[in-house]
Amino acid sequence: MANSMKRKQRILVSDDDRKSAELVKLYLERAGYAVDVSYDGQDTLLKAKQESFDLIVLDLMLPGVDGLYICRHLRAESDVPIIMLTAKVLETDRVKGFATGADDYVTKPFSPSELVARVQAVLRRSANNGIMAGPKEITRGALSIDLRRREARLKDKPVKLTPTEFHLLAAMISEPGRVFSRDELIEKALGFDYNGFERSLDVHIFNLRQRLKETDPSGEDYIRTVYGMGYKLEVGK
Protein backbone atom coordinates (compact mmCIF):
# COMPACT_ATOMS: atom_id res chain seq x y z
CA MET A 1 0.00 0.00 0.00
CA ALA A 2 2.76 2.42 0.94
CA ASN A 3 4.46 2.02 -2.45
CA SER A 4 1.28 3.13 -4.19
CA MET A 5 1.14 6.44 -2.33
CA LYS A 6 1.85 9.43 -4.52
CA ARG A 7 4.76 11.71 -3.70
CA LYS A 8 3.69 15.02 -2.26
CA GLN A 9 4.53 17.91 -4.55
CA ARG A 10 7.15 20.21 -3.02
CA ILE A 11 6.67 23.97 -2.93
CA LEU A 12 9.14 26.64 -1.86
CA VAL A 13 7.51 29.74 -0.35
CA SER A 14 9.79 32.78 -0.30
CA ASP A 15 8.58 35.85 1.61
CA ASP A 16 10.37 38.16 4.05
CA ASP A 17 7.10 38.63 5.95
CA ARG A 18 7.38 35.62 8.26
CA LYS A 19 3.76 35.76 9.37
CA SER A 20 2.53 35.76 5.77
CA ALA A 21 4.95 32.99 4.77
CA GLU A 22 3.88 30.74 7.65
CA LEU A 23 0.20 31.35 6.86
CA VAL A 24 0.72 30.40 3.20
CA LYS A 25 2.69 27.34 4.34
CA LEU A 26 -0.19 26.26 6.59
CA TYR A 27 -2.79 26.56 3.82
CA LEU A 28 -0.62 24.76 1.27
CA GLU A 29 0.11 21.92 3.69
CA ARG A 30 -3.62 21.57 4.35
CA ALA A 31 -4.05 21.26 0.58
CA GLY A 32 -1.62 18.32 0.57
CA TYR A 33 1.68 19.88 -0.43
CA ALA A 34 5.10 19.59 1.21
CA VAL A 35 6.28 23.15 1.88
CA ASP A 36 9.66 24.74 2.58
CA VAL A 37 9.91 28.40 3.61
CA SER A 38 12.62 30.98 2.98
CA TYR A 39 12.76 34.58 4.21
CA ASP A 40 15.56 36.18 2.16
CA GLY A 41 16.83 36.22 -1.39
CA GLN A 42 20.16 34.47 -0.95
CA ASP A 43 18.63 31.55 0.96
CA THR A 44 15.83 31.26 -1.61
CA LEU A 45 18.27 31.12 -4.50
CA LEU A 46 20.44 28.56 -2.73
CA LYS A 47 17.50 26.28 -1.91
CA ALA A 48 16.03 26.58 -5.40
CA LYS A 49 19.34 25.60 -6.99
CA GLN A 50 20.29 22.80 -4.60
CA GLU A 51 16.90 21.15 -4.07
CA SER A 52 14.06 19.99 -6.28
CA PHE A 53 10.73 21.83 -6.10
CA ASP A 54 7.56 21.47 -8.17
CA LEU A 55 6.71 25.17 -7.80
CA ILE A 56 8.10 28.33 -6.20
CA VAL A 57 6.03 31.12 -4.65
CA LEU A 58 8.43 34.04 -4.93
CA ASP A 59 8.08 37.45 -3.26
CA LEU A 60 9.26 40.28 -5.47
CA MET A 61 10.76 42.38 -2.65
CA LEU A 62 13.25 40.21 -0.77
CA PRO A 63 16.24 41.34 1.30
CA GLY A 64 19.64 40.60 -0.20
CA VAL A 65 18.55 39.50 -3.66
CA ASP A 66 15.16 40.52 -5.07
CA GLY A 67 12.62 38.23 -6.70
CA LEU A 68 13.23 39.48 -10.24
CA TYR A 69 16.91 38.56 -10.04
CA ILE A 70 16.07 35.13 -8.60
CA CYS A 71 13.45 34.47 -11.28
CA ARG A 72 15.79 35.55 -14.08
CA HIS A 73 18.63 33.45 -12.64
CA LEU A 74 16.47 30.33 -12.28
CA ARG A 75 15.02 30.69 -15.76
CA ALA A 76 18.53 30.41 -17.19
CA GLU A 77 18.70 26.81 -16.00
CA SER A 78 15.26 25.63 -14.86
CA ASP A 79 11.62 25.52 -16.00
CA VAL A 80 10.18 25.21 -12.48
CA PRO A 81 6.81 27.04 -12.33
CA ILE A 82 7.05 30.37 -10.50
CA ILE A 83 4.25 32.45 -8.99
CA MET A 84 5.37 36.00 -8.26
CA LEU A 85 4.08 37.49 -5.01
CA THR A 86 4.23 41.25 -4.48
CA ALA A 87 2.59 44.34 -3.05
CA LYS A 88 3.27 46.23 -6.28
CA VAL A 89 0.08 46.62 -8.32
CA LEU A 90 1.16 48.61 -11.39
CA GLU A 91 0.83 46.82 -14.71
CA THR A 92 4.46 47.64 -15.50
CA ASP A 93 5.52 45.70 -12.40
CA ARG A 94 3.48 42.70 -13.51
CA VAL A 95 4.99 42.86 -16.98
CA LYS A 96 8.49 42.87 -15.46
CA GLY A 97 7.61 39.72 -13.52
CA PHE A 98 6.25 37.92 -16.57
CA ALA A 99 9.17 39.14 -18.69
CA THR A 100 11.64 37.42 -16.36
CA GLY A 101 9.72 34.14 -16.68
CA ALA A 102 7.06 34.10 -13.95
CA ASP A 103 4.02 31.92 -14.75
CA ASP A 104 1.51 33.81 -12.63
CA TYR A 105 1.31 36.91 -10.44
CA VAL A 106 -0.50 37.50 -7.12
CA THR A 107 -0.70 40.92 -5.47
CA LYS A 108 -0.82 41.61 -1.74
CA PRO A 109 -3.01 41.63 0.21
CA PHE A 110 -4.37 38.28 -0.96
CA SER A 111 -6.48 35.46 0.36
CA PRO A 112 -4.40 32.34 1.21
CA SER A 113 -7.20 30.28 -0.33
CA GLU A 114 -6.83 32.23 -3.57
CA LEU A 115 -3.10 31.59 -3.61
CA VAL A 116 -3.70 27.86 -3.08
CA ALA A 117 -6.09 27.92 -6.05
CA ARG A 118 -3.45 29.68 -8.17
CA VAL A 119 -0.85 27.09 -7.14
CA GLN A 120 -3.19 24.26 -8.09
CA ALA A 121 -3.98 25.88 -11.44
CA VAL A 122 -0.32 26.44 -12.36
CA LEU A 123 0.63 22.89 -11.34
CA ARG A 124 -2.23 21.49 -13.43
CA ARG A 125 -1.03 23.45 -16.44
CA SER A 126 2.52 22.29 -15.81
CA ALA A 127 1.62 18.61 -15.38
CA ASN A 128 -1.13 18.20 -17.94
CA ASN A 129 -3.01 20.20 -20.46
CA GLY A 130 -5.49 19.92 -23.32
CA ILE A 131 -2.55 19.83 -25.72
CA MET A 132 -1.74 16.33 -24.40
CA ALA A 133 -4.86 14.90 -26.07
CA GLY A 134 -3.19 14.78 -29.50
CA PRO A 135 0.05 13.23 -30.78
CA LYS A 136 2.85 13.08 -28.24
CA GLU A 137 5.53 14.16 -30.72
CA ILE A 138 5.02 16.85 -33.35
CA THR A 139 7.48 17.97 -36.02
CA ARG A 140 6.87 20.92 -38.30
CA GLY A 141 9.78 21.89 -40.49
CA ALA A 142 12.86 22.50 -38.36
CA LEU A 143 10.82 22.68 -35.15
CA SER A 144 9.78 19.66 -33.08
CA ILE A 145 8.30 19.08 -29.63
CA ASP A 146 8.03 16.04 -27.39
CA LEU A 147 4.94 16.38 -25.19
CA ARG A 148 5.88 13.47 -22.93
CA ARG A 149 9.30 14.86 -22.09
CA ARG A 150 8.17 18.47 -22.49
CA GLU A 151 11.10 19.21 -24.74
CA ALA A 152 11.37 21.40 -27.83
CA ARG A 153 14.08 21.40 -30.49
CA LEU A 154 14.78 23.82 -33.31
CA LYS A 155 17.20 22.80 -36.04
CA ASP A 156 18.16 19.92 -33.73
CA LYS A 157 19.09 22.32 -30.91
CA PRO A 158 17.22 22.24 -27.57
CA VAL A 159 15.00 25.24 -26.85
CA LYS A 160 14.84 26.18 -23.16
CA LEU A 161 11.24 27.10 -22.31
CA THR A 162 9.20 27.81 -19.22
CA PRO A 163 6.06 25.65 -18.76
CA THR A 164 3.87 28.51 -20.01
CA GLU A 165 6.04 29.08 -23.08
CA PHE A 166 6.02 25.34 -23.84
CA HIS A 167 2.21 25.21 -23.68
CA LEU A 168 1.91 28.17 -26.03
CA LEU A 169 4.33 26.63 -28.52
CA ALA A 170 2.58 23.26 -28.32
CA ALA A 171 -0.77 24.91 -29.00
CA MET A 172 0.48 26.78 -32.05
CA ILE A 173 2.57 23.97 -33.54
CA SER A 174 -0.53 21.78 -33.63
CA GLU A 175 -1.89 24.07 -36.37
CA PRO A 176 0.98 25.99 -37.96
CA GLY A 177 -0.09 28.91 -40.09
CA ARG A 178 -3.38 29.30 -38.26
CA VAL A 179 -3.98 32.65 -36.55
CA PHE A 180 -4.82 32.15 -32.87
CA SER A 181 -6.61 34.94 -31.06
CA ARG A 182 -5.42 35.85 -27.58
CA ASP A 183 -8.56 34.32 -26.06
CA GLU A 184 -7.97 31.07 -27.98
CA LEU A 185 -4.40 30.83 -26.76
CA ILE A 186 -5.45 31.47 -23.17
CA GLU A 187 -8.12 28.76 -23.44
CA LYS A 188 -6.06 26.23 -25.39
CA ALA A 189 -2.64 26.69 -23.81
CA LEU A 190 -3.31 28.16 -20.36
CA GLY A 191 -6.77 26.94 -19.45
CA PHE A 192 -9.97 28.65 -18.34
CA ASP A 193 -8.58 29.08 -14.81
CA TYR A 194 -5.75 31.30 -16.03
CA ASN A 195 -5.71 34.43 -13.89
CA GLY A 196 -3.35 36.56 -15.94
CA PHE A 197 -4.34 39.49 -18.10
CA GLU A 198 -4.17 40.00 -21.85
CA ARG A 199 -0.93 41.98 -21.73
CA SER A 200 0.76 39.15 -19.84
CA LEU A 201 -0.01 36.80 -22.75
CA ASP A 202 1.76 39.24 -25.06
CA VAL A 203 4.80 39.14 -22.77
CA HIS A 204 4.82 35.32 -22.77
CA ILE A 205 4.63 35.34 -26.58
CA PHE A 206 7.49 37.86 -26.72
CA ASN A 207 9.59 35.64 -24.45
CA LEU A 208 8.81 32.58 -26.58
CA ARG A 209 9.79 34.46 -29.73
CA GLN A 210 13.07 35.48 -28.11
CA ARG A 211 13.83 31.88 -27.05
CA LEU A 212 13.40 30.70 -30.63
CA LYS A 213 15.60 33.52 -31.95
CA GLU A 214 18.30 32.71 -29.39
CA THR A 215 18.28 29.06 -30.51
CA ASP A 216 18.30 29.98 -34.21
CA PRO A 217 20.11 33.33 -34.65
CA SER A 218 19.58 33.24 -38.43
CA GLY A 219 17.04 36.02 -38.05
CA GLU A 220 13.98 33.99 -39.05
CA ASP A 221 10.86 35.04 -37.16
CA TYR A 222 8.84 31.91 -36.40
CA ILE A 223 6.01 33.64 -34.55
CA ARG A 224 4.17 36.32 -36.43
CA THR A 225 1.85 38.95 -35.01
CA VAL A 226 -1.34 39.41 -37.04
CA TYR A 227 -2.47 42.84 -35.93
CA GLY A 228 -6.02 43.00 -34.67
CA MET A 229 -6.30 39.19 -34.72
CA GLY A 230 -3.57 37.41 -32.74
CA TYR A 231 -0.53 35.22 -33.41
CA LYS A 232 0.50 32.43 -35.74
CA LEU A 233 3.45 30.05 -36.03
CA GLU A 234 5.29 29.75 -39.34
CA VAL A 235 7.79 26.91 -39.56
CA GLY A 236 8.17 26.39 -43.31
CA LYS A 237 7.07 23.37 -45.26
Secondary structure, DSSP 4 states (H G I P E B T S, - for coil): -GGGSPPPPEEEEE-S-HHHHHHHHHHHHHTT-EEEEE-SHHHHHHHHHHS--SEEEEESS-SSS-HHHHHHHHHTT----EEEEES---HHHHHHHHHTT-SEEEESS--HHHHHHHHHHHHHHHH--GGGGS-SEEEETTEEEETTTTEEEETTEEE---HHHHHHHHHHHTSTTPPBPHHHHIIIII-TT----HHHHHHHHHHHHHHHHHH-TT----EEEETTTEEEE----
